[in-house]
């Protein structure tokens, strides 16, 4: 069973990361594919390491 506090913290970090990625996406659209890979990797890592 995941730690609820840890899960909330992780989701907040993910949300902040998404906002940052959107900001960077506006600045440089060509970087989007690699950023999606990074985001997916971090999300999967978070699930595995709860």
Secondary structure, DSSP 8 states (H G I E B T S, - for coil): ---HHHHHHHHHHHHHHHHHHHHHHHH-GGGHHHHHHHHHHHHHHHHHT-
